[in-house]
Amino acid sequence: MNLPSLPVFLFAAIATVMSVTILVLAQVIGPKHRTAVKEMPYESGMDPVHSARQRFNIGFYLLAIEFLVFDVELLVLYPWAVYAGGAERAYPATDHGVFWVVMGFIAVLLVGFAYTWKKGVFKWN
């Protein structure tokens, strides 16, 4: 009897048993001291003493958008880099036009980065 998928099922079974065991042990042996401080909601390191309608600095949002732009850039560049790393061996006559398209993409992102830098997005008061 040859089961090529037996290691996968064995791994899944062990992972499931370990996960359930850890969760049960945490509930059984874990501390159960309930205090007022532990019952308070956690608000990103700030004590929740003000209204929930408190305004945040716009810099948080701008920096988050800048992070998303560069995160999406990596999602685009990573497959290209993997392809380009093996393209020379697999396709010796590969056109290098894709390289210049990617360089143009990076140039557009750098122009946007320079614009946000000039506007002072990265300066905190």
C-alpha positions in Angstrom: 0.0 0.0 0.0 1.7 3.2 -1.2 0.3 6.4 0.1 2.3 9.4 -1.2 0.1 11.9 0.6 0.5 10.2 4.0 3.2 12.7 5.2 0.8 15.6 4.5 -2.1 14.0 6.4 0.3 13.1 9.3 1.5 16.7 9.4 -2.0 18.1 9.4 -3.1 15.7 12.1 -0.1 16.6 14.3 -0.7 20.3 13.8 -4.3 20.0 14.7 -3.6 18.0 17.8 -0.9 20.4 18.9 -3.1 23.5 18.3 -6.0 22.1 20.3 -3.7 20.9 23.1 -2.1 24.4 23.4 -5.5 26.1 23.5 -6.8 23.7 26.1 -3.7 24.0 28.3 -3.8 27.8 28.1 -7.4 27.8 29.4 -6.7 25.2 32.1 -3.4 26.4 33.5 -3.5 30.1 32.5 -4.0 32.9 35.0 -7.6 33.9 35.7 -7.2 37.2 37.6 -9.7 39.7 36.2 -8.9 43.3 37.1 -10.3 46.6 36.0 -7.2 47.3 34.0 -7.4 44.0 32.2 -11.0 44.6 31.3 -10.3 48.0 29.7 -10.2 48.1 25.9 -6.8 48.5 24.4 -6.5 51.6 22.2 -3.1 51.4 20.5 -1.1 52.2 23.6 -3.3 55.1 24.7 -5.6 55.1 27.7 -9.2 55.2 26.4 -10.2 58.2 28.5 -11.4 60.5 25.8 -14.3 60.3 23.3 -14.1 57.7 20.6 -14.5 60.6 18.1 -11.0 61.9 18.8 -9.3 63.2 15.7 -6.0 61.6 14.5 -3.1 63.4 12.8 -3.5 63.2 9.0 0.1 62.0 8.9 -1.0 58.6 10.0 -3.3 58.2 7.0 -0.7 59.6 4.6 2.0 57.3 5.8 -0.4 54.3 5.6 -1.2 55.2 2.0 2.5 55.5 1.2 3.1 52.1 2.7 0.3 50.6 0.6 1.8 52.1 -2.6 5.2 50.5 -1.9 3.6 47.3 -0.8 1.8 47.0 -4.1 5.0 47.9 -5.9 6.6 44.9 -4.3 3.7 42.7 -5.3 4.3 43.8 -8.9 8.1 43.6 -8.8 8.6 40.2 -7.1 7.1 38.1 -9.9 9.0 40.1 -12.4 12.3 39.5 -10.5 11.6 35.8 -10.3 10.9 35.6 -14.0 13.9 37.8 -14.9 16.2 35.7 -12.8 15.5 32.6 -14.8 14.6 34.2 -18.2 18.1 34.2 -19.5 18.5 30.4 -19.1 15.1 29.5 -20.3 14.7 32.0 -23.2 18.1 33.2 -24.5 16.6 35.6 -26.9 14.4 37.3 -24.3 13.6 40.9 -25.2 14.8 43.4 -22.6 11.8 45.6 -23.2 10.2 44.3 -20.0 13.2 45.6 -18.1 12.6 49.1 -19.3 8.9 48.9 -18.6 9.7 48.0 -15.0 12.3 50.8 -14.8 9.6 53.2 -16.0 7.3 51.8 -13.3 9.9 52.4 -10.6 10.6 55.9 -12.0 6.9 56.8 -11.7 6.9 55.6 -8.1 10.1 57.5 -7.3 8.5 60.7 -8.7 5.5 60.1 -6.4 7.8 59.4 -3.5 9.7 62.7 -4.1 6.4 64.6 -4.3 5.2 63.3 -1.0 8.6 64.0 0.6 8.5 67.5 -0.7 5.0 68.0 0.6 6.2 67.0 4.1 4.3 63.8 4.6 7.2 62.2 6.5 7.7 65.2 8.9 6.1 64.7 12.3 5.3 67.6 14.7 
